[in-house]
Amino acid sequence: MDYDDKIKNRVKRIEGQLRGILRMMEENKDCKDVITQLSAARTAIDRTIGVVVSSNLVECVRNADEKGENTEELVKEAVNLLVKSR
């Protein structure tokens, strides 16, 4: 799969969030603020997983359809990846 700049930028933003959280911990910031930022990072990761899986699914289904292959198994695999990520 080819990862476009949008997906890479999402991961870079998450990386920045995580660095910020670590800095907050080193500065002994309030735990509620740290938890809020951790939750935001987790949400960003979950959304990125969804984008990667859905983009990959679209690409795989198109390729399989062009070859006349059954796409049902691909969809099941994508759903399983999403379920496992939670």
N, CA, C and O atoms as a Maestro MAE file, in Angstrom:
{
 s_m_m2io_version
 :::
 2.0.0
}

f_m_ct {
 s_m_title
 :::
 protein
 m_atom[344] {
  # First column is atom index #
  i_m_mmod_type
  r_m_x_coord
  r_m_y_coord
  r_m_z_coord
  i_m_residue_number
  s_m_chain_name
  s_m_pdb_residue_name
  s_m_pdb_atom_name
  i_m_atomic_number
  :::
  1 25 0.850 -1.181 0.000 1 A "MET " " N  " 7
  2 3 0.000 0.000 0.000 1 A "MET " " CA " 6
  3 2 0.888 1.235 0.000 1 A "MET " " C  " 6
  4 15 1.930 1.275 0.654 1 A "MET " " O  " 8
  5 25 0.457 2.220 -0.735 2 A "ASP " " N  " 7
  6 3 1.167 3.482 -0.795 2 A "ASP " " CA " 6
  7 2 0.536 4.429 0.228 2 A "ASP " " C  " 6
  8 15 -0.651 4.741 0.142 2 A "ASP " " O  " 8
  9 25 1.332 4.880 1.189 3 A "TYR " " N  " 7
  10 3 0.827 5.789 2.219 3 A "TYR " " CA " 6
  11 2 1.021 7.222 1.742 3 A "TYR " " C  " 6
  12 15 2.151 7.675 1.554 3 A "TYR " " O  " 8
  13 25 -0.093 7.936 1.549 4 A "ASP " " N  " 7
  14 3 0.017 9.297 1.049 4 A "ASP " " CA " 6
  15 2 0.418 10.262 2.165 4 A "ASP " " C  " 6
  16 15 0.483 9.893 3.338 4 A "ASP " " O  " 8
  17 25 0.686 11.502 1.768 5 A "ASP " " N  " 7
  18 3 1.163 12.504 2.721 5 A "ASP " " CA " 6
  19 2 0.141 12.809 3.808 5 A "ASP " " C  " 6
  20 15 0.521 13.150 4.929 5 A "ASP " " O  " 8
  21 25 -1.151 12.693 3.497 6 A "LYS " " N  " 7
  22 3 -2.178 12.958 4.506 6 A "LYS " " CA " 6
  23 2 -2.066 11.975 5.669 6 A "LYS " " C  " 6
  24 15 -2.150 12.366 6.833 6 A "LYS " " O  " 8
  25 25 -1.877 10.711 5.348 7 A "ILE " " N  " 7
  26 3 -1.758 9.693 6.402 7 A "ILE " " CA " 6
  27 2 -0.466 9.904 7.186 7 A "ILE " " C  " 6
  28 15 -0.459 9.817 8.414 7 A "ILE " " O  " 8
  29 25 0.618 10.179 6.479 8 A "LYS " " N  " 7
  30 3 1.899 10.422 7.161 8 A "LYS " " CA " 6
  31 2 1.804 11.642 8.073 8 A "LYS " " C  " 6
  32 15 2.342 11.633 9.181 8 A "LYS " " O  " 8
  33 25 1.122 12.690 7.615 9 A "ASN " " N  " 7
  34 3 0.965 13.883 8.442 9 A "ASN " " CA " 6
  35 2 0.143 13.597 9.690 9 A "ASN " " C  " 6
  36 15 0.410 14.165 10.749 9 A "ASN " " O  " 8
  37 25 -0.847 12.731 9.579 10 A "ARG " " N  " 7
  38 3 -1.616 12.333 10.760 10 A "ARG " " CA " 6
  39 2 -0.695 11.713 11.814 10 A "ARG " " C  " 6
  40 15 -0.775 12.037 12.999 10 A "ARG " " O  " 8
  41 25 0.176 10.820 11.357 11 A "VAL " " N  " 7
  42 3 1.089 10.145 12.281 11 A "VAL " " CA " 6
  43 2 2.080 11.148 12.881 11 A "VAL " " C  " 6
  44 15 2.433 11.046 14.056 11 A "VAL " " O  " 8
  45 25 2.521 12.098 12.089 12 A "LYS " " N  " 7
  46 3 3.432 13.126 12.609 12 A "LYS " " CA " 6
  47 2 2.748 13.980 13.674 12 A "LYS " " C  " 6
  48 15 3.377 14.352 14.665 12 A "LYS " " O  " 8
  49 25 1.462 14.294 13.477 13 A "ARG " " N  " 7
  50 3 0.725 15.056 14.492 13 A "ARG " " CA " 6
  51 2 0.592 14.247 15.772 13 A "ARG " " C  " 6
  52 15 0.727 14.784 16.872 13 A "ARG " " O  " 8
  53 25 0.329 12.959 15.626 14 A "ILE " " N  " 7
  54 3 0.223 12.085 16.803 14 A "ILE " " CA " 6
  55 2 1.559 12.043 17.534 14 A "ILE " " C  " 6
  56 15 1.608 12.093 18.763 14 A "ILE " " O  " 8
  57 25 2.631 11.951 16.773 15 A "GLU " " N  " 7
  58 3 3.971 11.953 17.362 15 A "GLU " " CA " 6
  59 2 4.187 13.236 18.184 15 A "GLU " " C  " 6
  60 15 4.723 13.189 19.291 15 A "GLU " " O  " 8
  61 25 3.769 14.361 17.636 16 A "GLY " " N  " 7
  62 3 3.868 15.633 18.355 16 A "GLY " " CA " 6
  63 2 3.020 15.641 19.613 16 A "GLY " " C  " 6
  64 15 3.441 16.150 20.652 16 A "GLY " " O  " 8
  65 25 1.818 15.072 19.517 17 A "GLN " " N  " 7
  66 3 0.957 14.978 20.696 17 A "GLN " " CA " 6
  67 2 1.635 14.170 21.794 17 A "GLN " " C  " 6
  68 15 1.617 14.558 22.963 17 A "GLN " " O  " 8
  69 25 2.229 13.052 21.416 18 A "LEU " " N  " 7
  70 3 2.874 12.192 22.397 18 A "LEU " " CA " 6
  71 2 4.071 12.876 23.038 18 A "LEU " " C  " 6
  72 15 4.298 12.731 24.239 18 A "LEU " " O  " 8
  73 25 4.835 13.616 22.254 19 A "ARG " " N  " 7
  74 3 5.949 14.370 22.832 19 A "ARG " " CA " 6
  75 2 5.440 15.409 23.822 19 A "ARG " " C  " 6
  76 15 6.033 15.622 24.880 19 A "ARG " " O  " 8
  77 25 4.327 16.053 23.461 20 A "GLY " " N  " 7
  78 3 3.719 17.040 24.356 20 A "GLY " " CA " 6
  79 2 3.248 16.403 25.655 20 A "GLY " " C  " 6
  80 15 3.394 16.988 26.729 20 A "GLY " " O  " 8
  81 25 2.689 15.218 25.557 21 A "ILE " " N  " 7
  82 3 2.224 14.511 26.756 21 A "ILE " " CA " 6
  83 2 3.406 14.167 27.650 21 A "ILE " " C  " 6
  84 15 3.337 14.336 28.868 21 A "ILE " " O  " 8
  85 25 4.477 13.692 27.056 22 A "LEU " " N  " 7
  86 3 5.672 13.367 27.837 22 A "LEU " " CA " 6
  87 2 6.213 14.616 28.527 22 A "LEU " " C  " 6
  88 15 6.615 14.560 29.689 22 A "LEU " " O  " 8
  89 25 6.223 15.735 27.820 23 A "ARG " " N  " 7
  90 3 6.675 16.993 28.408 23 A "ARG " " CA " 6
  91 2 5.783 17.377 29.586 23 A "ARG " " C  " 6
  92 15 6.270 17.824 30.624 23 A "ARG " " O  " 8
  93 25 4.464 17.196 29.413 24 A "MET " " N  " 7
  94 3 3.534 17.494 30.508 24 A "MET " " CA " 6
  95 2 3.848 16.645 31.729 24 A "MET " " C  " 6
  96 15 3.820 17.135 32.859 24 A "MET " " O  " 8
  97 25 4.148 15.374 31.500 25 A "MET " " N  " 7
  98 3 4.475 14.474 32.613 25 A "MET " " CA " 6
  99 2 5.769 14.916 33.299 25 A "MET " " C  " 6
  100 15 5.864 14.912 34.526 25 A "MET " " O  " 8
  101 25 6.757 15.294 32.496 26 A "GLU " " N  " 7
  102 3 8.032 15.746 33.060 26 A "GLU " " CA " 6
  103 2 7.876 17.028 33.858 26 A "GLU " " C  " 6
  104 15 8.631 17.276 34.798 26 A "GLU " " O  " 8
  105 25 6.895 17.846 33.483 27 A "GLU " " N  " 7
  106 3 6.616 19.094 34.188 27 A "GLU " " CA " 6
  107 2 5.605 18.903 35.319 27 A "GLU " " C  " 6
  108 15 5.171 19.871 35.943 27 A "GLU " " O  " 8
  109 25 5.237 17.648 35.577 28 A "ASN " " N  " 7
  110 3 4.286 17.302 36.642 28 A "ASN " " CA " 6
  111 2 2.962 18.052 36.523 28 A "ASN " " C  " 6
  112 15 2.431 18.561 37.510 28 A "ASN " " O  " 8
  113 25 2.439 18.110 35.296 29 A "LYS " " N  " 7
  114 3 1.141 18.758 35.072 29 A "LYS " " CA " 6
  115 2 0.039 17.921 35.713 29 A "LYS " " C  " 6
  116 15 0.233 16.750 36.038 29 A "LYS " " O  " 8
  117 25 -1.114 18.545 35.887 30 A "ASP " " N  " 7
  118 3 -2.263 17.889 36.500 30 A "ASP " " CA " 6
  119 2 -2.645 16.629 35.720 30 A "ASP " " C  " 6
  120 15 -2.656 16.624 34.489 30 A "ASP " " O  " 8
  121 25 -2.956 15.565 36.460 31 A "CYS " " N  " 7
  122 3 -3.248 14.277 35.819 31 A "CYS " " CA " 6
  123 2 -4.467 14.363 34.900 31 A "CYS " " C  " 6
  124 15 -4.516 13.660 33.891 31 A "CYS " " O  " 8
  125 25 -5.442 15.199 35.220 32 A "LYS " " N  " 7
  126 3 -6.614 15.330 34.343 32 A "LYS " " CA " 6
  127 2 -6.214 15.860 32.973 32 A "LYS " " C  " 6
  128 15 -6.735 15.414 31.950 32 A "LYS " " O  " 8
  129 25 -5.290 16.809 32.958 33 A "ASP " " N  " 7
  130 3 -4.826 17.359 31.685 33 A "ASP " " CA " 6
  131 2 -4.051 16.313 30.886 33 A "ASP " " C  " 6
  132 15 -4.188 16.229 29.665 33 A "ASP " " O  " 8
  133 25 -3.239 15.519 31.579 34 A "VAL " " N  " 7
  134 3 -2.472 14.465 30.915 34 A "VAL " " CA " 6
  135 2 -3.421 13.427 30.330 34 A "VAL " " C  " 6
  136 15 -3.258 13.006 29.185 34 A "VAL " " O  " 8
  137 25 -4.410 13.017 31.115 35 A "ILE " " N  " 7
  138 3 -5.383 12.023 30.651 35 A "ILE " " CA " 6
  139 2 -6.162 12.554 29.452 35 A "ILE " " C  " 6
  140 15 -6.426 11.814 28.504 35 A "ILE " " O  " 8
  141 25 -6.527 13.817 29.490 36 A "THR " " N  " 7
  142 3 -7.246 14.421 28.366 36 A "THR " " CA " 6
  143 2 -6.407 14.338 27.097 36 A "THR " " C  " 6
  144 15 -6.926 14.002 26.032 36 A "THR " " O  " 8
  145 25 -5.132 14.638 27.198 37 A "GLN " " N  " 7
  146 3 -4.255 14.586 26.033 37 A "GLN " " CA " 6
  147 2 -4.002 13.149 25.571 37 A "GLN " " C  " 6
  148 15 -3.927 12.882 24.371 37 A "GLN " " O  " 8
  149 25 -3.873 12.231 26.524 38 A "LEU " " N  " 7
  150 3 -3.720 10.822 26.157 38 A "LEU " " CA " 6
  151 2 -4.951 10.315 25.412 38 A "LEU " " C  " 6
  152 15 -4.838 9.573 24.436 38 A "LEU " " O  " 8
  153 25 -6.114 10.720 25.879 39 A "SER " " N  " 7
  154 3 -7.355 10.328 25.221 39 A "SER " " CA " 6
  155 2 -7.428 10.898 23.807 39 A "SER " " C  " 6
  156 15 -7.871 10.218 22.882 39 A "SER " " O  " 8
  157 25 -6.996 12.138 23.644 40 A "ALA " " N  " 7
  158 3 -6.992 12.754 22.318 40 A "ALA " " CA " 6
  159 2 -6.034 12.012 21.386 40 A "ALA " " C  " 6
  160 15 -6.343 11.806 20.213 40 A "ALA " " O  " 8
  161 25 -4.882 11.612 21.903 41 A "ALA " " N  " 7
  162 3 -3.915 10.868 21.091 41 A "ALA " " CA " 6
  163 2 -4.478 9.507 20.699 41 A "ALA " " C  " 6
  164 15 -4.315 9.065 19.562 41 A "ALA " " O  " 8
  165 25 -5.141 8.846 21.644 42 A "ARG " " N  " 7
  166 3 -5.734 7.542 21.337 42 A "ARG " " CA " 6
  167 2 -6.802 7.683 20.254 42 A "ARG " " C  " 6
  168 15 -6.877 6.855 19.346 42 A "ARG " " O  " 8
  169 25 -7.619 8.719 20.345 43 A "THR " " N  " 7
  170 3 -8.646 8.958 19.334 43 A "THR " " CA " 6
  171 2 -7.998 9.199 17.969 43 A "THR " " C  " 6
  172 15 -8.472 8.692 16.952 43 A "THR " " O  " 8
  173 25 -6.921 9.970 17.956 44 A "ALA " " N  " 7
  174 3 -6.222 10.242 16.696 44 A "ALA " " CA " 6
  175 2 -5.642 8.955 16.106 44 A "ALA " " C  " 6
  176 15 -5.680 8.754 14.892 44 A "ALA " " O  " 8
  177 25 -5.107 8.089 16.960 45 A "ILE " " N  " 7
  178 3 -4.572 6.806 16.490 45 A "ILE " " CA " 6
  179 2 -5.696 5.943 15.937 45 A "ILE " " C  " 6
  180 15 -5.555 5.349 14.868 45 A "ILE " " O  " 8
  181 25 -6.809 5.870 16.657 46 A "ASP " " N  " 7
  182 3 -7.951 5.071 16.190 46 A "ASP " " CA " 6
  183 2 -8.441 5.547 14.826 46 A "ASP " " C  " 6
  184 15 -8.741 4.734 13.951 46 A "ASP " " O  " 8
  185 25 -8.522 6.851 14.650 47 A "ARG " " N  " 7
  186 3 -8.983 7.389 13.364 47 A "ARG " " CA " 6
  187 2 -7.979 7.094 12.256 47 A "ARG " " C  " 6
  188 15 -8.363 6.809 11.121 47 A "ARG " " O  " 8
  189 25 -6.709 7.162 12.585 48 A "THR " " N  " 7
  190 3 -5.682 6.861 11.590 48 A "THR " " CA " 6
  191 2 -5.745 5.390 11.185 48 A "THR " " C  " 6
  192 15 -5.594 5.060 10.008 48 A "THR " " O  " 8
  193 25 -5.963 4.519 12.146 49 A "ILE " " N  " 7
  194 3 -6.135 3.094 11.831 49 A "ILE " " CA " 6
  195 2 -7.302 2.922 10.860 49 A "ILE " " C  " 6
  196 15 -7.199 2.182 9.882 49 A "ILE " " O  " 8
  197 25 -8.401 3.603 11.131 50 A "GLY " " N  " 7
  198 3 -9.568 3.522 10.262 50 A "GLY " " CA " 6
  199 2 -9.268 3.988 8.855 50 A "GLY " " C  " 6
  200 15 -9.705 3.369 7.885 50 A "GLY " " O  " 8
  201 25 -8.520 5.083 8.735 51 A "VAL " " N  " 7
  202 3 -8.167 5.605 7.414 51 A "VAL " " CA " 6
  203 2 -7.280 4.612 6.670 51 A "VAL " " C  " 6
  204 15 -7.496 4.351 5.486 51 A "VAL " " O  " 8
  205 25 -6.276 4.054 7.362 52 A "VAL " " N  " 7
  206 3 -5.363 3.111 6.719 52 A "VAL " " CA " 6
  207 2 -6.125 1.866 6.271 52 A "VAL " " C  " 6
  208 15 -5.950 1.403 5.144 52 A "VAL " " O  " 8
  209 25 -6.965 1.326 7.145 53 A "VAL " " N  " 7
  210 3 -7.716 0.114 6.794 53 A "VAL " " CA " 6
  211 2 -8.674 0.397 5.641 53 A "VAL " " C  " 6
  212 15 -8.754 -0.388 4.696 53 A "VAL " " O  " 8
  213 25 -9.394 1.501 5.711 54 A "SER " " N  " 7
  214 3 -10.367 1.777 4.650 54 A "SER " " CA " 6
  215 2 -9.676 2.057 3.318 54 A "SER " " C  " 6
  216 15 -10.145 1.609 2.272 54 A "SER " " O  " 8
  217 25 -8.570 2.791 3.347 55 A "SER " " N  " 7
  218 3 -7.840 3.057 2.103 55 A "SER " " CA " 6
  219 2 -7.312 1.766 1.510 55 A "SER " " C  " 6
  220 15 -7.401 1.538 0.303 55 A "SER " " O  " 8
  221 25 -6.767 0.935 2.362 56 A "ASN " " N  " 7
  222 3 -6.234 -0.346 1.908 56 A "ASN " " CA " 6
  223 2 -7.361 -1.225 1.372 56 A "ASN " " C  " 6
  224 15 -7.190 -1.904 0.359 56 A "ASN " " O  " 8
  225 25 -8.502 -1.215 2.040 57 A "LEU " " N  " 7
  226 3 -9.634 -2.032 1.605 57 A "LEU " " CA " 6
  227 2 -10.098 -1.612 0.216 57 A "LEU " " C  " 6
  228 15 -10.337 -2.456 -0.648 57 A "LEU " " O  " 8
  229 25 -10.221 -0.319 0.009 58 A "VAL " " N  " 7
  230 3 -10.659 0.175 -1.302 58 A "VAL " " CA " 6
  231 2 -9.695 -0.293 -2.385 58 A "VAL " " C  " 6
  232 15 -10.111 -0.785 -3.434 58 A "VAL " " O  " 8
  233 25 -8.402 -0.131 -2.116 59 A "GLU " " N  " 7
  234 3 -7.382 -0.535 -3.083 59 A "GLU " " CA " 6
  235 2 -7.432 -2.043 -3.348 59 A "GLU " " C  " 6
  236 15 -7.378 -2.480 -4.498 59 A "GLU " " O  " 8
  237 25 -7.536 -2.824 -2.285 60 A "CYS " " N  " 7
  238 3 -7.561 -4.286 -2.426 60 A "CYS " " CA " 6
  239 2 -8.816 -4.771 -3.152 60 A "CYS " " C  " 6
  240 15 -8.743 -5.676 -3.983 60 A "CYS " " O  " 8
  241 25 -9.956 -4.177 -2.842 61 A "VAL " " N  " 7
  242 3 -11.207 -4.575 -3.488 61 A "VAL " " CA " 6
  243 2 -11.148 -4.250 -4.984 61 A "VAL " " C  " 6
  244 15 -11.576 -5.053 -5.813 61 A "VAL " " O  " 8
  245 25 -10.627 -3.090 -5.320 62 A "ARG " " N  " 7
  246 3 -10.500 -2.729 -6.743 62 A "ARG " " CA " 6
  247 2 -9.614 -3.732 -7.467 62 A "ARG " " C  " 6
  248 15 -9.965 -4.214 -8.544 62 A "ARG " " O  " 8
  249 25 -8.464 -4.045 -6.875 63 A "ASN " " N  " 7
  250 3 -7.540 -4.998 -7.501 63 A "ASN " " CA " 6
  251 2 -8.177 -6.380 -7.642 63 A "ASN " " C  " 6
  252 15 -8.052 -7.018 -8.687 63 A "ASN " " O  " 8
  253 25 -8.857 -6.841 -6.597 64 A "ALA " " N  " 7
  254 3 -9.491 -8.155 -6.640 64 A "ALA " " CA " 6
  255 2 -10.621 -8.181 -7.663 64 A "ALA " " C  " 6
  256 15 -10.802 -9.164 -8.382 64 A "ALA " " O  " 8
  257 25 -11.378 -7.086 -7.717 65 A "ASP " " N  " 7
  258 3 -12.497 -7.007 -8.655 65 A "ASP " " CA " 6
  259 2 -11.994 -7.049 -10.100 65 A "ASP " " C  " 6
  260 15 -12.591 -7.695 -10.961 65 A "ASP " " O  " 8
  261 25 -10.897 -6.356 -10.344 66 A "GLU " " N  " 7
  262 3 -10.309 -6.370 -11.689 66 A "GLU " " CA " 6
  263 2 -9.855 -7.772 -12.092 66 A "GLU " " C  " 6
  264 15 -9.894 -8.130 -13.269 66 A "GLU " " O  " 8
  265 25 -9.427 -8.554 -11.115 67 A "LYS " " N  " 7
  266 3 -8.963 -9.918 -11.374 67 A "LYS " " CA " 6
  267 2 -10.098 -10.934 -11.341 67 A "LYS " " C  " 6
  268 15 -9.891 -12.118 -11.605 67 A "LYS " " O  " 8
  269 25 -11.310 -10.457 -11.011 68 A "GLY " " N  " 7
  270 3 -12.459 -11.353 -10.938 68 A "GLY " " CA " 6
  271 2 -12.478 -12.199 -9.676 68 A "GLY " " C  " 6
  272 15 -13.145 -13.233 -9.635 68 A "GLY " " O  " 8
  273 25 -11.756 -11.774 -8.645 69 A "GLU " " N  " 7
  274 3 -11.691 -12.522 -7.388 69 A "GLU " " CA " 6
  275 2 -12.824 -12.120 -6.456 69 A "GLU " " C  " 6
  276 15 -13.435 -11.062 -6.612 69 A "GLU " " O  " 8
  277 25 -13.092 -12.981 -5.489 70 A "ASN " " N  " 7
  278 3 -14.112 -12.716 -4.479 70 A "ASN " " CA " 6
  279 2 -13.590 -11.672 -3.496 70 A "ASN " " C  " 6
  280 15 -12.498 -11.821 -2.947 70 A "ASN " " O  " 8
  281 25 -14.362 -10.630 -3.278 71 A "THR " " N  " 7
  282 3 -13.933 -9.548 -2.390 71 A "THR " " CA " 6
  283 2 -14.467 -9.702 -0.968 71 A "THR " " C  " 6
  284 15 -14.072 -8.954 -0.074 71 A "THR " " O  " 8
  285 25 -15.342 -10.647 -0.758 72 A "GLU " " N  " 7
  286 3 -15.967 -10.823 0.563 72 A "GLU " " CA " 6
  287 2 -14.921 -11.094 1.643 72 A "GLU " " C  " 6
  288 15 -15.017 -10.561 2.749 72 A "GLU " " O  " 8
  289 25 -13.931 -11.914 1.328 73 A "GLU " " N  " 7
  290 3 -12.894 -12.246 2.307 73 A "GLU " " CA " 6
  291 2 -12.063 -11.012 2.675 73 A "GLU " " C  " 6
  292 15 -11.651 -10.857 3.825 73 A "GLU " " O  " 8
  293 25 -11.824 -10.157 1.718 74 A "LEU " " N  " 7
  294 3 -11.088 -8.920 1.981 74 A "LEU " " CA " 6
  295 2 -11.832 -8.025 2.962 74 A "LEU " " C  " 6
  296 15 -11.235 -7.441 3.866 74 A "LEU " " O  " 8
  297 25 -13.128 -7.928 2.772 75 A "VAL " " N  " 7
  298 3 -13.939 -7.103 3.664 75 A "VAL " " CA " 6
  299 2 -13.922 -7.687 5.073 75 A "VAL " " C  " 6
  300 15 -13.801 -6.945 6.048 75 A "VAL " " O  " 8
  301 25 -14.041 -9.004 5.189 76 A "LYS " " N  " 7
  302 3 -13.996 -9.652 6.507 76 A "LYS " " CA " 6
  303 2 -12.659 -9.394 7.189 76 A "LYS " " C  " 6
  304 15 -12.611 -9.118 8.388 76 A "LYS " " O  " 8
  305 25 -11.586 -9.486 6.431 77 A "GLU " " N  " 7
  306 3 -10.252 -9.254 6.986 77 A "GLU " " CA " 6
  307 2 -10.116 -7.808 7.487 77 A "GLU " " C  " 6
  308 15 -9.553 -7.569 8.555 77 A "GLU " " O  " 8
  309 25 -10.629 -6.860 6.720 78 A "ALA " " N  " 7
  310 3 -10.575 -5.458 7.129 78 A "ALA " " CA " 6
  311 2 -11.363 -5.227 8.408 78 A "ALA " " C  " 6
  312 15 -10.905 -4.512 9.298 78 A "ALA " " O  " 8
  313 25 -12.534 -5.821 8.507 79 A "VAL " " N  " 7
  314 3 -13.354 -5.683 9.723 79 A "VAL " " CA " 6
  315 2 -12.596 -6.298 10.916 79 A "VAL " " C  " 6
  316 15 -12.588 -5.721 12.004 79 A "VAL " " O  " 8
  317 25 -11.973 -7.446 10.718 80 A "ASN " " N  " 7
  318 3 -11.204 -8.073 11.791 80 A "ASN " " CA " 6
  319 2 -10.047 -7.193 12.237 80 A "ASN " " C  " 6
  320 15 -9.760 -7.116 13.432 80 A "ASN " " O  " 8
  321 25 -9.379 -6.529 11.301 81 A "LEU " " N  " 7
  322 3 -8.294 -5.611 11.674 81 A "LEU " " CA " 6
  323 2 -8.806 -4.470 12.535 81 A "LEU " " C  " 6
  324 15 -8.163 -4.078 13.508 81 A "LEU " " O  " 8
  325 25 -9.966 -3.939 12.173 82 A "LEU " " N  " 7
  326 3 -10.535 -2.857 12.970 82 A "LEU " " CA " 6
  327 2 -10.931 -3.323 14.357 82 A "LEU " " C  " 6
  328 15 -10.710 -2.617 15.341 82 A "LEU " " O  " 8
  329 25 -11.514 -4.510 14.437 83 A "VAL " " N  " 7
  330 3 -11.936 -5.052 15.730 83 A "VAL " " CA " 6
  331 2 -10.716 -5.302 16.620 83 A "VAL " " C  " 6
  332 15 -10.738 -4.988 17.810 83 A "VAL " " O  " 8
  333 25 -9.663 -5.863 16.044 84 A "LYS " " N  " 7
  334 3 -8.449 -6.154 16.814 84 A "LYS " " CA " 6
  335 2 -7.776 -4.880 17.311 84 A "LYS " " C  " 6
  336 15 -7.119 -4.893 18.351 84 A "LYS " " O  " 8
  337 25 -7.933 -3.784 16.580 85 A "SER " " N  " 7
  338 3 -7.262 -2.544 16.958 85 A "SER " " CA " 6
  339 2 -7.902 -1.908 18.184 85 A "SER " " C  " 6
  340 15 -7.319 -0.990 18.761 85 A "SER " " O  " 8
  341 25 -9.059 -2.355 18.592 86 A "ARG " " N  " 7
  342 3 -9.728 -1.805 19.778 86 A "ARG " " CA " 6
  343 2 -9.447 -2.660 20.930 86 A "ARG " " C  " 6
  344 15 -9.914 -2.380 22.034 86 A "ARG " " O  " 8
  :::
 }
 m_bond[343] {
  # First column is bond index #
  i_m_from
  i_m_to
  i_m_order
  :::
  1 1 2 1
  2 2 3 1
  3 3 4 2
  4 3 5 1
  5 5 6 1
  6 6 7 1
  7 7 8 2
  8 7 9 1
  9 9 10 1
  10 10 11 1
  11 11 12 2
  12 11 13 1
  13 13 14 1
  14 14 15 1
  15 15 16 2
  16 15 17 1
  17 17 18 1
  18 18 19 1
  19 19 20 2
  20 19 21 1
  21 21 22 1
  22 22 23 1
  23 23 24 2
  24 23 25 1
  25 25 26 1
  26 26 27 1
  27 27 28 2
  28 27 29 1
  29 29 30 1
  30 30 31 1
  31 31 32 2
  32 31 33 1
  33 33 34 1
  34 34 35 1
  35 35 36 2
  36 35 37 1
  37 37 38 1
  38 38 39 1
  39 39 40 2
  40 39 41 1
  41 41 42 1
  42 42 43 1
  43 43 44 2
  44 43 45 1
  45 45 46 1
  46 46 47 1
  47 47 48 2
  48 47 49 1
  49 49 50 1
  50 50 51 1
  51 51 52 2
  52 51 53 1
  53 53 54 1
  54 54 55 1
  55 55 56 2
  56 55 57 1
  57 57 58 1
  58 58 59 1
  59 59 60 2
  60 59 61 1
  61 61 62 1
  62 62 63 1
  63 63 64 2
  64 63 65 1
  65 65 66 1
  66 66 67 1
  67 67 68 2
  68 67 69 1
  69 69 70 1
  70 70 71 1
  71 71 72 2
  72 71 73 1
  73 73 74 1
  74 74 75 1
  75 75 76 2
  76 75 77 1
  77 77 78 1
  78 78 79 1
  79 79 80 2
  80 79 81 1
  81 81 82 1
  82 82 83 1
  83 83 84 2
  84 83 85 1
  85 85 86 1
  86 86 87 1
  87 87 88 2
  88 87 89 1
  89 89 90 1
  90 90 91 1
  91 91 92 2
  92 91 93 1
  93 93 94 1
  94 94 95 1
  95 95 96 2
  96 95 97 1
  97 97 98 1
  98 98 99 1
  99 99 100 2
  100 99 101 1
  101 101 102 1
  102 102 103 1
  103 103 104 2
  104 103 105 1
  105 105 106 1
  106 106 107 1
  107 107 108 2
  108 107 109 1
  109 109 110 1
  110 110 111 1
  111 111 112 2
  112 111 113 1
  113 113 114 1
  114 114 115 1
  115 115 116 2
  116 115 117 1
  117 117 118 1
  118 118 119 1
  119 119 120 2
  120 119 121 1
  121 121 122 1
  122 122 123 1
  123 123 124 2
  124 123 125 1
  125 125 126 1
  126 126 127 1
  127 127 128 2
  128 127 129 1
  129 129 130 1
  130 130 131 1
  131 131 132 2
  132 131 133 1
  133 133 134 1
  134 134 135 1
  135 135 136 2
  136 135 137 1
  137 137 138 1
  138 138 139 1
  139 139 140 2
  140 139 141 1
  141 141 142 1
  142 142 143 1
  143 143 144 2
  144 143 145 1
  145 145 146 1
  146 146 147 1
  147 147 148 2
  148 147 149 1
  149 149 150 1
  150 150 151 1
  151 151 152 2
  152 151 153 1
  153 153 154 1
  154 154 155 1
  155 155 156 2
  156 155 157 1
  157 157 158 1
  158 158 159 1
  159 159 160 2
  160 159 161 1
  161 161 162 1
  162 162 163 1
  163 163 164 2
  164 163 165 1
  165 165 166 1
  166 166 167 1
  167 167 168 2
  168 167 169 1
  169 169 170 1
  170 170 171 1
  171 171 172 2
  172 171 173 1
  173 173 174 1
  174 174 175 1
  175 175 176 2
  176 175 177 1
  177 177 178 1
  178 178 179 1
  179 179 180 2
  180 179 181 1
  181 181 182 1
  182 182 183 1
  183 183 184 2
  184 183 185 1
  185 185 186 1
  186 186 187 1
  187 187 188 2
  188 187 189 1
  189 189 190 1
  190 190 191 1
  191 191 192 2
  192 191 193 1
  193 193 194 1
  194 194 195 1
  195 195 196 2
  196 195 197 1
  197 197 198 1
  198 198 199 1
  199 199 200 2
  200 199 201 1
  201 201 202 1
  202 202 203 1
  203 203 204 2
  204 203 205 1
  205 205 206 1
  206 206 207 1
  207 207 208 2
  208 207 209 1
  209 209 210 1
  210 210 211 1
  211 211 212 2
  212 211 213 1
  213 213 214 1
  214 214 215 1
  215 215 216 2
  216 215 217 1
  217 217 218 1
  218 218 219 1
  219 219 220 2
  220 219 221 1
  221 221 222 1
  222 222 223 1
  223 223 224 2
  224 223 225 1
  225 225 226 1
  226 226 227 1
  227 227 228 2
  228 227 229 1
  229 229 230 1
  230 230 231 1
  231 231 232 2
  232 231 233 1
  233 233 234 1
  234 234 235 1
  235 235 236 2
  236 235 237 1
  237 237 238 1
  238 238 239 1
  239 239 240 2
  240 239 241 1
  241 241 242 1
  242 242 243 1
  243 243 244 2
  244 243 245 1
  245 245 246 1
  246 246 247 1
  247 247 248 2
  248 247 249 1
  249 249 250 1
  250 250 251 1
  251 251 252 2
  252 251 253 1
  253 253 254 1
  254 254 255 1
  255 255 256 2
  256 255 257 1
  257 257 258 1
  258 258 259 1
  259 259 260 2
  260 259 261 1
  261 261 262 1
  262 262 263 1
  263 263 264 2
  264 263 265 1
  265 265 266 1
  266 266 267 1
  267 267 268 2
  268 267 269 1
  269 269 270 1
  270 270 271 1
  271 271 272 2
  272 271 273 1
  273 273 274 1
  274 274 275 1
  275 275 276 2
  276 275 277 1
  277 277 278 1
  278 278 279 1
  279 279 280 2
  280 279 281 1
  281 281 282 1
  282 282 283 1
  283 283 284 2
  284 283 285 1
  285 285 286 1
  286 286 287 1
  287 287 288 2
  288 287 289 1
  289 289 290 1
  290 290 291 1
  291 291 292 2
  292 291 293 1
  293 293 294 1
  294 294 295 1
  295 295 296 2
  296 295 297 1
  297 297 298 1
  298 298 299 1
  299 299 300 2
  300 299 301 1
  301 301 302 1
  302 302 303 1
  303 303 304 2
  304 303 305 1
  305 305 306 1
  306 306 307 1
  307 307 308 2
  308 307 309 1
  309 309 310 1
  310 310 311 1
  311 311 312 2
  312 311 313 1
  313 313 314 1
  314 314 315 1
  315 315 316 2
  316 315 317 1
  317 317 318 1
  318 318 319 1
  319 319 320 2
  320 319 321 1
  321 321 322 1
  322 322 323 1
  323 323 324 2
  324 323 325 1
  325 325 326 1
  326 326 327 1
  327 327 328 2
  328 327 329 1
  329 329 330 1
  330 330 331 1
  331 331 332 2
  332 331 333 1
  333 333 334 1
  334 334 335 1
  335 335 336 2
  336 335 337 1
  337 337 338 1
  338 338 339 1
  339 339 340 2
  340 339 341 1
  341 341 342 1
  342 342 343 1
  343 343 344 2
  :::
 }
}
